[in-house]
Amino acid sequence: MTATEKQNELYNKILKGLDKVYEKLVEYKKQKKSEIVVLKDGKIKRIKPE
């Protein structure tokens, strides 16, 4: 396995981990009935998870 392949594999694992964290965050925010705060187009937005 080359260094580039190792980097790609690590990159893919990191992305999968971030997806799981995002899903758990949305579930947590739904349970607590609180908003998610994001930065979009240079502005702070508050989103209610549904």
HELIX and SHEET records of a PDB file:
HELIX    1   1 ALA A    3  LYS A   32  1                                  30    
SHEET    1   A 2 ILE A  36  LYS A  40  0                                        
SHEET    2   A 2 LYS A  43  ILE A  47 -1                                        
END                                                                             
